[in-house]
């Protein structure tokens, strides 16, 4: 392999390595989003078991809770984008979240495949550069 070919392969290795790391970061982010949706689904399940007027702890942010009295145990408010909030029944909210979770699962699967392909390509290039 000539010096020029080796430099070209080294540059390709660097570019693919950067892309590989970006994909892995994106994959981690998607997995966190999916986990968040799963937690929301579990919370909706718990809320649906409560009765009107029952008190429970509601999170404001990480580690900060407020005691809340439930007025409508069968309704939630969800953002639908662009700062728009709509009132939905629990069943409809669960359906929306399940659809989002399914989309994330599909995207995650596709991205994992791409990460695997990039990993294989990087391995090949590393062997060629050795």
N, C-alpha and C positions, 0 to 999 in steps of 0.2 A: 504494500500500500504506500502510495506516495505521500509526501508531507502534506500536500494540498488536500488529498482525500482524507487523511487523518484529521486535519483541522476541520474539514467539513463535517465529518462524523462527530467530532467532539462538540461542535456547535449544535448539531442536531440533537446530541445527547443532552446538552444543557437546556435546549428549548423544550424537549420532551419531558425532562426532569421537572422543569418549572410548571408545565401543564399538568403533569402527574400530581404535583403537590397542590395545585389549585383545585383539581378535581377531588382530591381527598378531603380538602377543607370544605368544599361544597357538599360532599357526601356527609361529612360530620354535621354540617348545618341542617341538611335535610333530615337526618336521623333525629336530631334534637327537635325539629318541628313535628315530626311524626310522634315522638314521645310526648310532646306537649298536647297534641290532639288526643292521644290515648288518655292522658291525665284529665283532659276536659270531658271526654266521654264518661270516665269513671265518676267525675264530679256531677255530671248531669244525672247519672244513675242514682247517686246518693241524694241529690236534691229532689228527684222524683219520688223518693220514699218519704219525704217530709210532708207535714200538714201545714196548712195556712196558719200563720201566727207563731209557729215554732221558731226558736232562736238557734242560730248556728254561727260559727266563726267564718268570716269571709275575708280572703286575702286582698290587701290593697297593693302590696308589693312583696318582694322576697322578705319573709320574716316579720311582716307587719300585718296583723289581723284586726278586724273590727267585728264586734258582736252585732249580728243582723237578725231582724225579725222577718220571716218569709211571708209575703203577702199573696203572691201568686206562684205556688209551687209547680204549676204546669206551664209556666211561661218564662222565657229568657230574652234578653236583648243581645243581638249579635251585630257586629259591624259587617257591612257588605262591601266596603270599599269607599274611598273618597270621603271618609268621615261620616258616612251614612250608617245609622243604627236602625235596625228593624226589630220588632217584637215577634218572636216565634214561639210556637209550642215546643215542648221538649222533644217530641217525636220528629218534628221537622228539623230541629237543631241537630239532633243525633244523625239524621240522614245527611244533612249538609256536611257535618264533620266526618262521617264515614266516607263520603265521596272525596273529600279532601285527603283523607288518610289513604284511600285507594290510589289517588293520583300521585301522592308522595311515594307510595310503595312502587308504582310503575317507574317513576322517574329515578328513584334510588336504584332499582334493579338495572335500568339502562346505564346509569352512571357507573355502577359497580362493574358492569361489563367493559365499559370504556377504560376504567382504571386498570382492570386486569389486562386489557390489550396493550395499554401504554406500558405497564410493568413488563410484559413480555418483550415489547420493542426495546425498552431500556436495557433489559438483560442481554438481548442480542447485540445491541450496540456496544455494551460494555465488554462483551466477549470479543467483538471485532477490534475494539480499541486496546485490548490487553496484549 
